[in-house]
Amino acid sequence: MSAGAVLVWSLIGFAGLLVVPAVSHTNAGTTFSLMASSMAFTGMALALFMATRPPFIERLFGGLDRIYQTHRRVGITVLVLILVHYFITPDFKGLSLTGGLNKLAADAGKYAFYALVVLLLLSIVKIVPKTKVEIPYHFWRLTHRFIGLLFVMAAFHQTFIKRPYDGTAMLATYLNIFAMIGTLSYIYTQLFPWLRTRTYEVFDVARHEGATIISARPVRRPLRARPGQFGFFRVNKPGLREPHPFTIAGMEDDGTVRFAIKPLGDYTKALRDGIAIGDRLKLEGGYGHFNHRRGSKKQIWLAGGIGVTPFLAMAGRLKGDEGQDIHMVYCVRDRSEAIGLDTFQTQADKLSNFSFTLHDSKTDGRLDAAKLAASSAVDPAGADLWFCGPPLLRKSIEKGLKDLGKTPRRVEFEQFEFR
């Protein structure tokens, strides 16, 4: 577990601990219910904070992808906790500012509860159980935005509802701090499109069999990103305005960027058909810690299909003075799907520390650990394995290398799923 995840769960747990001295004069049911509500409220505030995608805490989690994994787990925990609070009703003689505010706070809590249960379920469940019906991303994202408003209602509820402790209790101060954190985080996320994005203009679109290659230059300030990072991408035209995360396949010194996007879903298919030269893009980033410079001296890069994009960006920036020996293996179902071969081959011909192998599954058969080890100029045993592609391929290669007695020093990959 990352340091960031430990911090998040510790802050949530501490809210529960603070309840005990504040309500010790009540009964066990009340204590348990208020522990659940306090922890749920703190968890919601932290989830809203994580949704702001703060770059300065990425290193605590090991990348934005890990932040979102924790974000999702916190969401599930909050759902369970608010159900506990709802079904175990507190029973106490408490303090309230006025009868009117207490009634408003009670109503706010009730309506926020029902709405939160629905929205949290929509956030957690991607496919309707026992069906093939998948909740559309744009619908998920639209409904997800209302969670911040519901948090404000919950903050009003916990501030003005009758409670068995006064405003000077440490618990009250703690929850007030997180009320402020959550509210400010929600406001910030709504201002994201104006504060954090950069405007780009498309100057080239190449539709290959394996991917759509989009090249764009900055209109004003360029994106700040390192090779291997990803950004959030949206096009300023109908049907393409929802931001989606894509790895940056190339970035020049003047800020010019390239994205290689495979048409796999509704958005990426619409993007392939609809994007054109002259379109304006809104980009945000870069995010992620997928960068070979923090790796060891011996590395194997393994790309599966469109997972080649971060390696395109990293290989294109190699100069030969990195002090690292790198072998790149690019696995495709058919050679016709491969992109960026010129970049890899040119660098392999020019640099002594970089070599390259294309694995065409149609002619070479399925890639396994034995074939990887045989084709690599770098011995997998004790080397870093940097991977981007289908999880099943990674797991198969990891297990195979272990069985061969060639376990890598470490395996680096990103959990590239944000929902």
C-alpha positions in Angstrom: 0.0 0.0 0.0 1.3 3.4 -1.0 2.0 6.2 1.5 -0.8 8.2 0.1 -3.3 5.3 0.6 -2.1 4.8 4.2 -2.6 8.5 4.9 -6.2 8.5 3.4 -7.3 5.5 5.4 -5.7 6.8 8.5 -7.6 10.1 8.2 -10.8 8.3 7.7 -10.2 6.0 10.7 -9.2 8.9 12.9 -12.6 10.5 12.4 -14.1 7.3 13.8 -11.8 7.4 16.8 -12.7 11.0 17.6 -16.3 10.0 17.9 -15.7 7.8 21.0 -14.8 10.5 23.5 -17.3 12.9 22.0 -20.3 10.6 22.5 -19.1 8.3 25.3 -22.1 9.4 27.4 -24.6 7.8 24.9 -25.1 4.2 23.9 -23.3 1.7 21.7 -25.7 2.0 18.8 -25.4 5.8 18.7 -21.6 5.6 18.9 -21.4 3.1 16.1 -23.8 5.0 13.9 -21.9 8.3 14.4 -18.6 6.7 13.8 -19.9 5.5 10.5 -21.3 8.9 9.5 -18.1 10.7 10.5 -15.9 8.3 8.7 -18.2 8.5 5.6 -18.1 12.3 5.6 -14.3 12.4 5.9 -14.0 9.8 3.1 -16.3 11.9 0.8 -14.2 15.0 1.4 -11.0 13.1 0.7 -12.5 11.5 -2.5 -13.4 15.0 -3.7 -9.9 16.2 -2.9 -8.4 13.3 -4.9 -10.6 14.1 -7.8 -8.9 17.5 -8.2 -5.9 15.4 -9.5 -3.3 17.4 -7.4 0.2 16.8 -9.0 2.0 17.3 -5.7 0.6 14.2 -4.1 1.1 11.9 -7.1 4.4 10.8 -5.6 2.7 9.7 -2.4 0.5 7.3 -4.4 2.9 6.3 -7.1 0.9 8.0 -9.9 -2.5 9.3 -10.7 -3.8 5.8 -11.7 -3.1 4.7 -8.0 -4.9 7.8 -6.7 -8.0 6.8 -8.7 -7.8 3.2 -7.4 -7.8 4.6 -3.9 -10.6 7.0 -4.8 -12.8 4.2 -6.0 -12.2 2.1 -2.9 -13.0 5.1 -0.7 -16.3 5.5 -2.7 -17.3 1.9 -2.0 -16.4 2.3 1.7 -18.4 5.6 2.0 -21.5 3.8 0.5 -21.2 1.0 3.1 -20.8 3.5 5.9 -23.7 5.7 5.0 -25.9 2.6 4.9 -24.7 1.7 8.4 -25.5 5.2 9.6 -29.0 5.1 8.0 -30.0 1.7 9.4 -28.6 2.2 12.9 -30.4 5.2 14.0 -28.7 7.4 16.7 -30.7 7.7 19.9 -29.7 10.6 22.2 -30.7 13.9 23.7 -28.6 16.4 21.8 -27.8 20.0 21.1 -29.0 22.0 18.1 -28.7 25.7 17.2 -32.4 26.2 16.4 -35.4 23.9 15.8 -35.7 25.3 12.2 -32.1 24.6 11.3 -32.3 21.2 12.8 -35.3 20.3 10.7 -33.6 21.6 7.5 -30.4 19.7 8.4 -32.4 16.5 8.9 -34.2 16.9 5.5 -30.9 17.7 3.8 -29.4 14.5 5.2 -32.3 12.4 4.2 -32.4 13.6 0.6 -28.6 13.5 0.3 -28.6 9.9 1.6 -31.0 8.7 -1.1 -29.3 10.5 -3.9 -25.8 9.5 -2.7 -26.7 5.8 -2.7 -27.9 6.0 -6.3 -24.9 8.1 -7.5 -22.3 6.0 -5.7 -23.8 2.8 -7.1 -23.6 4.4 -10.6 -20.0 5.4 -9.9 -19.0 1.9 -8.8 -21.0 -0.3 -11.2 -19.9 -0.2 -14.8 -22.2 -2.9 -16.1 -25.8 -3.6 -15.0 -25.6 -7.0 -13.2 -26.8 -10.1 -15.2 -27.0 -8.0 -18.4 -24.6 -6.7 -21.0 -25.9 -3.2 -20.5 -22.9 -0.9 -19.8 -23.5 2.5 -18.2 -22.3 5.1 -20.8 -19.2 7.0 -19.7 -20.7 10.4 -20.5 -23.8 9.6 -18.3 -21.5 8.4 -15.5 -19.4 11.5 -15.6 -22.5 13.8 -15.7 -24.1 12.2 -12.6 -20.7 12.0 -10.9 -20.5 15.8 -10.9 -23.6 16.0 -8.6 -21.8 14.2 -5.8 -20.1 17.4 -4.8 -23.4 19.2 -4.4 -24.6 16.3 -2.3 -21.5 16.6 -0.1 -22.4 20.2 0.5 -25.9 19.1 1.7 -24.2 16.5 3.9 -21.9 19.2 5.3 -25.0 21.3 6.2 -26.5 18.2 7.7 -23.6 17.3 10.0 -23.1 21.0 11.0 -26.6 21.9 12.0 -28.2 18.6 12.9 -28.9 17.9 16.6 -25.8 16.1 18.0 -24.6 14.8 21.4 -21.5 17.1 21.5 -21.0 20.8 21.2 -19.0 22.9 18.6 -15.9 22.9 20.8 -15.4 19.2 20.6 -12.3 18.0 18.6 -14.6 15.9 16.4 -16.6 19.0 15.4 -13.4 20.9 14.5 -12.1 17.9 12.5 -15.3 17.5 10.5 -15.5 21.2 9.9 -12.0 21.1 8.4 -13.0 18.3 6.0 -16.2 20.1 5.2 -14.0 23.0 3.9 -11.6 20.7 2.1 -14.5 18.8 0.3 -16.4 22.0 -0.6 -13.3 23.8 -2.0 -12.2 20.7 -3.9 -15.6 20.5 -5.5 -15.5 24.2 -6.5 -12.0 23.7 -7.9 -13.0 20.7 -10.1 -15.8 22.7 -11.6 -13.2 25.4 -12.5 -10.8 22.8 -14.0 -11.6 23.6 -17.7 -10.4 27.1 -17.2 -7.5 26.7 -14.7 -5.6 23.6 -15.8 -6.2 23.0 -19.5 -4.1 24.1 -22.5 -5.5 24.9 -25.9 -4.0 23.1 -28.9 -4.8 23.1 -32.7 -4.8 19.9 -34.8 -2.5 20.1 -37.8 -2.4 16.5 -38.9 -4.6 13.4 -38.6 -3.4 10.0 -39.9 -5.8 7.1 -39.8 -3.8 3.9 -39.7 -5.2 0.4 -39.3 -3.9 0.2 -35.7 -4.6 3.7 -34.5 -5.5 7.3 -35.2 -2.5 9.5 -35.0 -3.4 13.1 -34.0 -0.7 15.8 -34.0 -1.4 19.2 -32.5 0.5 22.4 -31.6 -0.1 24.7 -28.7 -2.1 27.9 -29.3 -0.5 29.6 -26.3 1.2 27.9 -23.4 2.2 24.3 -24.0 1.4 21.3 -21.9 4.0 20.3 -19.3 4.6 16.6 -19.5 7.4 14.0 -19.5 7.8 11.1 -21.9 5.6 8.2 -20.7 2.9 10.4 -19.1 -0.7 10.8 -20.1 -3.1 13.7 -20.4 -6.8 14.3 -20.5 -8.0 15.0 -24.0 -11.2 16.6 -25.4 -12.1 18.1 -28.7 -14.1 21.3 -28.9 -16.9 20.0 -31.1 -20.2 18.2 -30.5 -19.9 14.6 -29.3 -16.2 14.9 -28.4 -16.2 17.3 -25.5 -16.0 14.7 -22.7 -12.4 14.5 -21.4 -10.8 11.1 -21.7 -7.3 10.0 -20.6 -4.8 9.1 -23.3 -1.0 8.5 -23.2 1.1 11.1 -25.0 2.8 9.3 -27.8 5.2 12.1 -28.6 6.2 15.6 -27.5 8.6 18.0 -29.1 10.5 20.8 -27.5 8.1 23.4 -29.0 5.2 21.8 -27.2 3.9 19.9 -30.3 2.1 16.6 -29.1 1.1 13.4 -30.8 -1.6 11.0 -29.6 -2.0 7.5 -31.0 -5.6 6.4 -30.2 -7.1 3.0 -31.1 -10.8 3.1 -32.0 -12.0 0.6 -29.3 -15.1 2.3 -27.8 -17.8 4.8 -28.7 -15.7 7.9 -28.0 -12.6 6.7 -29.8 -14.6 5.6 -32.8 -16.4 9.0 -32.9 -13.0 10.7 -32.5 -11.5 8.8 -35.5 -14.5 9.7 -37.7 -15.0 13.3 -36.5 -11.6 14.9 -35.8 -10.1 17.1 -38.5 -7.3 19.5 -39.1 -8.0 22.8 -37.5 -10.0 21.4 -34.6 -9.2 22.9 -31.2 -8.2 20.5 -28.4 -8.3 21.0 -24.6 -5.5 19.1 -22.9 -4.6 18.6 -19.3 -1.5 16.9 -17.9 0.9 15.4 -17.7 0.1 12.7 -15.2 1.7 9.4 -14.2 5.0 8.1 -13.1 5.7 5.8 -16.1 9.2 7.0 -16.9 12.2 4.8 -17.5 14.6 7.3 -16.0 13.7 6.2 -12.5 14.4 2.6 -13.4 17.5 0.4 -13.2 20.4 0.1 -15.6 18.9 -3.0 -17.3 15.4 -2.7 -18.7 13.0 -4.5 -21.0 10.1 -2.6 -22.4 7.2 -4.7 -23.4 4.3 -3.2 -25.4 1.1 -5.0 -26.3 -0.9 -3.4 -29.1 -1.8 0.3 -28.5 0.2 0.0 -25.2 3.1 1.1 -27.4 2.2 4.8 -26.9 4.3 5.6 -23.8 7.3 3.7 -25.3 7.0 5.8 -28.5 7.4 9.0 -26.4 10.3 7.6 -24.3 12.2 6.0 -27.2 11.9 9.2 -29.2 13.7 11.1 -26.5 16.6 8.6 -25.9 20.0 10.1 -26.6 22.3 7.2 -25.6 23.7 8.8 -22.5 21.1 7.5 -20.1 23.4 4.9 -18.6 20.7 2.3 -19.2 20.6 -0.8 -21.5 17.1 -1.1 -23.0 15.5 -3.7 -25.2 12.1 -3.0 -26.6 9.6 -5.7 -27.5 6.5 -4.6 -29.4 3.8 -7.3 -29.6 1.1 -7.0 -32.2 -1.6 -9.3 -33.6 -0.6 -8.4 -37.1 2.3 -6.3 -38.5 -0.2 -4.1 -40.3 -1.4 -2.8 -36.9 2.0 -1.7 -35.7 2.7 2.1 -35.4 5.9 4.0 -34.9 8.2 1.3 -36.3 10.4 4.0 -37.9 11.0 5.6 -34.5 12.1 2.4 -32.8 14.2 1.2 -35.7 15.9 4.5 -36.2 16.8 4.7 -32.5 18.0 1.1 -32.5 20.3 1.8 -35.5 21.6 5.0 -34.0 22.0 4.2 -30.2 24.2 1.5 -28.7 22.0 1.2 -25.6 18.7 0.6 -27.3 17.6 -2.5 -29.3 14.2 -3.4 -30.7 12.2 -6.5 -31.6 8.8 -6.6 -33.3 6.7 -9.7 -32.4 4.1 -10.4 -35.0 1.7 -12.9 -33.4 0.2 -13.8 -36.8 3.6 -15.2 -38.0 5.5 -15.7 -34.8 2.8 -17.3 -32.7 1.7 -16.1 -29.3 4.3 -14.3 -27.3 5.3 -16.1 -24.1 8.1 -15.7 -21.5 10.5 -18.1 -23.3 10.2 -16.2 -26.6 10.6 -12.9 -24.8 13.7 -14.0 -23.0 15.2 -15.5 -26.2 14.6 -12.4 -28.3 15.8 -9.9 -25.7 19.3 -8.4 -25.8 18.8 -7.8 -22.0 18.5 -10.8 -19.6 15.1 -10.5 -17.9 16.6 -11.9 -14.6 17.2 -8.9 -12.4 16.2 -6.4 -15.0 13.2 -4.0 -14.9 10.2 -5.0 -17.0 8.3 -2.0 -18.1 4.9 -3.0 -19.4 1.9 -1.4 -21.1 -0.8 -3.5 -22.7 -3.4 -6.1 -21.8 -3.2 -7.2 -18.2 -3.5 -10.9 -19.1 -0.4 -10.6 -21.2 1.5 -9.1 -18.3 0.4 -11.7 -15.9 1.3 -14.5 -18.3 4.8 -13.1 -18.9 5.4 -12.5 -15.2 4.4 -16.1 -14.4 6.4 -17.5 -17.3 9.6 -15.6 -16.4 9.3 -16.8 -12.8 8.9 -20.4 -13.9 12.0 -20.0 -16.1 14.0 -18.7 -13.1 14.3 -15.2 -14.8 12.2 -13.1 -12.4 12.5 -9.4 -13.2 13.9 -7.1 -10.5 10.5 -5.2 -10.7 7.6 -4.9 -13.0 6.3 -1.4 -13.8 2.9 -0.8 -15.2 0.0 1.6 -14.8 -3.6 0.7 -13.7 -5.0 2.7 -16.6 -8.6 2.7 -15.6 -10.4 5.7 -14.2 -13.9 4.4 -13.6 
